[in-house]
Amino acid sequence: MSPRGPRPGDIYLAEFPEHDPQRREQTTRSPGFARSPRGEHEGDVVSEASRRSPSFMTGVRPVLVLAVPSKPRFPVILVAPMTSDRDQPWAKSAPHLYTRLPKGIGGLSTDSILLLDQTRFLDAARVRRFLGPLEKKTFDTVLEQWLALFRN
């Protein structure tokens, strides 16, 4: 960890656990429950599927710190994970969700894609190593893209 601790705009290597801890996410549906024909919308309460989805990030990977809560019950940080940039078509189709970060920026060892649709709180103990900070201008752009996800 950085001697100053994680701050928004920092890039770290972090460990993502398997997403089925002790199978606590399992939910049951009442006999009359059916998926809403309109799909999920802001303000809806939904349950998370108990099976691990292939879209959940696991393993050790670089993350961008988006926020550090000031007084959480548990030491957590809000992060956006990254994956290697291999010219994936899905990243090209939605640049507002998948920001490309070139090798060298923030200490990254490879060209990477920031996955803003995969943001999550991560236990601070899972942070492995400080890689470097993003330039303020780059971080401000990324943060604005992330906040835009919550606007209509």
Secondary structure, DSSP 8 states (H G I E B T S, - for coil): --TT---TTEEEEEEE--S-GGGTT-----TT----TT---TT------SS--TTS--EEEEEEEEE--SS-SS-EEEEEEEEE-S--HHHHH-TTTEEEE-TTGGG-SS-EEEEGGG-EEEEGGGEEEEEEE--HHHHHHHHHHHHHTT--
